[in-house]
Amino acid sequence: MAVSMVLFTSDLRVHDHPPLRAALRATDAVVPLFVLDTGIDATGFAVPNRRAFLADCLTDLDAALRRRGGRLVVRQGEVVAEVCRVAAEAGAGEVHVSAGVTAYARRREERLRRALESAGRRLVVHDAVTTVVPPGVLTPAASDHFAVFTPYFRHWSQHRPRDVLGAPRVVRVPDGVGSADLPARRDVAGVSEGLAAGGETAGRRRMAAWLRDGIARYAGTHDDLGADATSRLSAHLHFGTVSPTELVRRARAADGAGAGAEAFVRQLAWRDFHHQVLAARPHAATADYRTRHDRWRTGPRAEADIEAWREGRTGYPLVDAAMRQLRHEGWMHNRARMVAASFLAKTLYVDWRTGARHFLDLLVDGDVADNQLNWQWVAGTGTDTRPNRVLNPLAQARRYDPDGTYVRRWLPGSAGADGGGPRPVVGLAEALDRFRQARGPARPAV
Ligand SMILES: Cc1cc2nc3c(=O)[nH]c(=O)nc-3n(C[C@H](O)[C@H](O)[C@H](O)COP(=O)(O)OP(=O)(O)OC[C@H]3O[C@@H](n4cnc5c(N)ncnc54)[C@H](O)[C@@H]3O)c2cc1C
């Protein structure tokens, strides 16, 4: 009996899963494997909110495979060693996996390829699983990636996504391949109280509800903080419990969505955009993509400001509400993320990496490409063509939370901008001055 293997990573679904379909096509039986990667634990990336969401995803994936006659094999350890061990146990000739974009994922892929080949097995890497357009497919004339979103989006819009694949009806898994216990959400300590449920079932339900009831209004309400009218699909996209290709195709086809669908699909293109930047410039996860020669504040006063920001007591209600939403839900509205991040990087003039780390510690959708590059965008060290713009948290509140609904939701008792609460950590005029002096005269946008 010919056996192959599918290594699940950030593609925890059975619908629209090219590696799973390819493996099933090629062989009689498939080992669906997930490795609880001790290497990721060592990077500090496996934080409680994402570990809890992941546990939901694996439980749901196992159930989906069982309904098809199979099961999920879970192992814990170093990924390459575990994959090779399971491949040997099962006699698998091929291992199918989705392409990753982070430096970590690519190194892992390379090591895996070599290790499998030396044992006479083959690694098959599939594109367009975790993004709609694979990184590197769209490039401008003189570079290996797009550094500016607008021209990227023009090309991206003309690219025809691959066809969506259905879920397999039957998944035959060979006997005798042992599995560790599935991790359970209840065993994870320190999880945000309002954390959403993970798993493909929850993701598909949310996608269907969004396409039916939400998307049509998206163009007009996506920045309205009180309305909370975005899809909240980000964690599902990060863990791959929703396929971005399927989402784009269905959004475009959604009846009557029109401008809403267009605006929504554009946001999904931002996701692909950041992935292609990171794939081409893996160091952008930690180093300035475009340095502005910042000498970020350090020392006890900066530390105290950082602490106030993390805890949501900067004295600026919108920033504080945002930081509390992050802690409570492990998620934050995009507009709030922009204001909170601009406040740290520009108003407080603190290194964007400090803020990005805190977001990654809590965000259920915390993603190296999307988090680090959005932080860089906001800090002006990334791909923003107006790197020195500074968001005013009071003006942003008036514009995007005019009746204070969002602030009241997360800072109960606060009456909005002029209510009680902590004294502002810094005056906005003073902070703007400090930032402008630090950055010097605005450089031409590139
Ligand atoms: C400082 C900062 C940090 C961020 N960190 C992350 C992160 O770690 N993970 C993450 O998925 N998103 C991140 N974002 C982008 C965005 O805020 C979230 O994707 C969005 O708020 C998720 O909510 P939603 O699913 O309801 O979004 P919707 O508005 O419904 O958008 C649909 C999808 O489009 C994608 N998208 C939307 N905006 C962006 C964007 N600016 N960049 C990339 N993709 C986008 C997401 O996949 C999102 O789920 C960050 C933004 C900022 C400003």
The ligand as an SDF file (V2000), in Angstrom:
LIG
                    3D

 53 58  0  0  0  0  0  0  0  0999 V2000
   -0.0150   47.4740   14.6370 C   0  0  0  0  0  0  0  0  0  0  0  0
   -0.8140   46.4390   13.9130 C   0  0  0  0  0  0  0  0  0  0  0  0
   -0.5770   45.0920   14.1710 C   0  0  0  0  0  0  0  0  0  0  0  0
   -1.3060   44.1040   13.4740 C   0  0  0  0  0  0  0  0  0  0  0  0
   -1.0510   42.7830   13.7350 N   0  0  0  0  0  0  0  0  0  0  0  0
   -1.7190   41.8260   13.0420 C   0  0  0  0  0  0  0  0  0  0  0  0
   -1.4610   40.4400   13.2640 C   0  0  0  0  0  0  0  0  0  0  0  0
   -0.6030   40.0680   14.0600 O   0  0  0  0  0  0  0  0  0  0  0  0
   -2.1880   39.5280   12.5620 N   0  0  0  0  0  0  0  0  0  0  0  0
   -3.1450   39.9150   11.6570 C   0  0  0  0  0  0  0  0  0  0  0  0
   -3.7750   39.0520   11.0650 O   0  0  0  0  0  0  0  0  0  0  0  0
   -3.3870   41.2040   11.4120 N   0  0  0  0  0  0  0  0  0  0  0  0
   -2.7080   42.1680   12.0710 C   0  0  0  0  0  0  0  0  0  0  0  0
   -2.9830   43.4850   11.8180 N   0  0  0  0  0  0  0  0  0  0  0  0
   -3.9020   43.8350   10.7150 C   0  0  0  0  0  0  0  0  0  0  0  0
   -5.3660   44.0440   11.0980 C   0  0  0  0  0  0  0  0  0  0  0  0
   -5.4470   44.9240   12.1790 O   0  0  0  0  0  0  0  0  0  0  0  0
   -6.0740   42.7530   11.4670 C   0  0  0  0  0  0  0  0  0  0  0  0
   -5.8800   41.7980   10.4490 O   0  0  0  0  0  0  0  0  0  0  0  0
   -7.5800   42.9750   11.5980 C   0  0  0  0  0  0  0  0  0  0  0  0
   -7.8290   43.9440   12.5820 O   0  0  0  0  0  0  0  0  0  0  0  0
   -8.2570   41.6810   11.9510 C   0  0  0  0  0  0  0  0  0  0  0  0
   -9.6220   41.8580   12.1300 O   0  0  0  0  0  0  0  0  0  0  0  0
  -10.6780   41.3010   11.0880 P   0  0  0  0  0  0  0  0  0  0  0  0
  -10.3760   39.8910   10.7780 O   0  0  0  0  0  0  0  0  0  0  0  0
  -12.0210   41.6180   11.6240 O   0  0  0  0  0  0  0  0  0  0  0  0
  -10.3280   42.2060    9.8340 O   0  0  0  0  0  0  0  0  0  0  0  0
  -11.1880   42.5960    8.5480 P   0  0  0  0  0  0  0  0  0  0  0  0
  -11.2710   44.0760    8.5430 O   0  0  0  0  0  0  0  0  0  0  0  0
  -12.4390   41.8430    8.4730 O   0  0  0  0  0  0  0  0  0  0  0  0
  -10.2220   42.2090    7.3550 O   0  0  0  0  0  0  0  0  0  0  0  0
  -10.2260   40.9140    6.7610 C   0  0  0  0  0  0  0  0  0  0  0  0
   -8.8660   40.3190    6.7810 C   0  0  0  0  0  0  0  0  0  0  0  0
   -7.9630   41.0810    6.0020 O   0  0  0  0  0  0  0  0  0  0  0  0
   -6.6670   40.9910    6.5640 C   0  0  0  0  0  0  0  0  0  0  0  0
   -6.2100   42.3370    6.9240 N   0  0  0  0  0  0  0  0  0  0  0  0
   -6.9530   43.4040    7.2400 C   0  0  0  0  0  0  0  0  0  0  0  0
   -6.1590   44.4710    7.4680 N   0  0  0  0  0  0  0  0  0  0  0  0
   -4.8920   44.0530    7.3190 C   0  0  0  0  0  0  0  0  0  0  0  0
   -3.6260   44.6710    7.4220 C   0  0  0  0  0  0  0  0  0  0  0  0
   -3.4740   45.9690    7.7460 N   0  0  0  0  0  0  0  0  0  0  0  0
   -2.5400   43.9120    7.2230 N   0  0  0  0  0  0  0  0  0  0  0  0
   -2.6300   42.6110    6.9040 C   0  0  0  0  0  0  0  0  0  0  0  0
   -3.8100   41.9770    6.7870 N   0  0  0  0  0  0  0  0  0  0  0  0
   -4.9190   42.6850    6.9920 C   0  0  0  0  0  0  0  0  0  0  0  0
   -6.7700   40.1240    7.7950 C   0  0  0  0  0  0  0  0  0  0  0  0
   -6.4050   38.8160    7.4540 O   0  0  0  0  0  0  0  0  0  0  0  0
   -8.2330   40.2210    8.1490 C   0  0  0  0  0  0  0  0  0  0  0  0
   -8.7200   39.1190    8.8620 O   0  0  0  0  0  0  0  0  0  0  0  0
   -2.2670   44.4990   12.5150 C   0  0  0  0  0  0  0  0  0  0  0  0
   -2.4880   45.8510   12.2790 C   0  0  0  0  0  0  0  0  0  0  0  0
   -1.7780   46.8130   12.9620 C   0  0  0  0  0  0  0  0  0  0  0  0
   -2.0300   48.2520   12.6620 C   0  0  0  0  0  0  0  0  0  0  0  0
  1  2  1  0
  2  3  1  0
  2 52  2  0
  3  4  2  0
  4  5  1  0
  4 50  1  0
  5  6  2  0
  6  7  1  0
  6 13  1  0
  7  8  2  0
  7  9  1  0
  9 10  1  0
 10 11  2  0
 10 12  1  0
 12 13  2  0
 13 14  1  0
 14 15  1  0
 14 50  1  0
 15 16  1  0
 16 17  1  0
 16 18  1  0
 18 19  1  0
 18 20  1  0
 20 21  1  0
 20 22  1  0
 22 23  1  0
 23 24  1  0
 24 25  2  0
 24 26  1  0
 24 27  1  0
 27 28  1  0
 28 29  2  0
 28 30  1  0
 28 31  1  0
 31 32  1  0
 32 33  1  0
 33 34  1  0
 33 48  1  0
 34 35  1  0
 35 36  1  0
 35 46  1  0
 36 37  1  0
 36 45  1  0
 37 38  2  0
 38 39  1  0
 39 40  1  0
 39 45  2  0
 40 41  1  0
 40 42  2  0
 42 43  1  0
 43 44  2  0
 44 45  1  0
 46 47  1  0
 46 48  1  0
 48 49  1  0
 50 51  2  0
 51 52  1  0
 52 53  1  0
M  END
$$$$
